[in-house]
Amino acid sequence: MPIYYDIETDGLYLQGIEKGAAQGFEKEMRFVVIQMLNAKKYSLDEISHVSGATKAYIMGIANELNIKV
């Protein structure tokens, strides 16, 4: 008798999906911050508002890339 198991309802599977989505969001947010920093025409507040990143996170990336904000 075969056993059927729906993996999409498994708790660990769902945790993995959430973690992957969070990592994807983090990469996308970082990309937006870098693009806006490189444009050099947006304020720290504008970058924070558009990207959803904290000002400390943005400053960390700016320091990492040696971009003055």
C-alpha positions in Angstrom: 0.0 0.0 0.0 1.6 3.3 -1.1 2.0 6.2 1.4 1.2 9.6 0.1 2.8 12.6 1.8 2.1 16.2 0.8 5.5 17.9 1.3 3.9 21.4 0.7 2.2 21.1 4.1 5.3 20.0 6.0 6.4 22.5 8.6 10.1 22.3 7.7 9.3 22.8 4.0 7.3 25.9 4.8 10.1 27.3 7.0 12.5 26.8 4.1 10.2 28.6 1.7 9.9 31.5 4.2 13.7 31.7 4.6 14.3 31.6 0.9 11.8 34.4 0.4 13.4 36.5 3.1 16.8 36.0 1.5 15.4 37.1 -1.8 13.9 40.2 -0.3 17.2 41.0 1.4 19.1 40.8 -1.9 16.5 42.9 -3.7 16.5 45.5 -1.0 20.4 45.7 -1.0 20.3 46.1 -4.8 17.8 49.0 -4.6 19.9 50.7 -1.9 23.1 50.3 -4.0 21.5 51.7 -7.1 20.1 54.7 -5.2 23.4 55.3 -3.5 25.3 55.2 -6.8 22.8 57.7 -8.4 23.9 60.2 -5.7 20.7 62.2 -6.0 18.7 60.7 -3.2 18.8 61.5 0.5 19.2 58.9 3.3 15.5 59.4 4.2 14.4 58.9 0.6 16.4 55.7 0.2 15.1 54.4 3.5 11.5 55.1 2.5 11.8 53.5 -1.0 13.8 50.4 0.0 12.3 49.8 3.4 15.8 49.5 4.8 16.9 51.2 8.1 19.2 54.2 8.0 21.9 52.2 9.8 21.7 49.4 7.1 22.0 52.0 4.3 25.0 53.7 6.0 26.6 50.3 6.4 26.4 49.7 2.7 27.5 53.2 1.9 30.6 52.7 4.1 31.3 49.3 2.5 31.2 50.9 -0.9 33.0 54.1 0.1 30.0 56.3 -0.9 29.4 59.5 1.0 25.7 60.1 1.9 
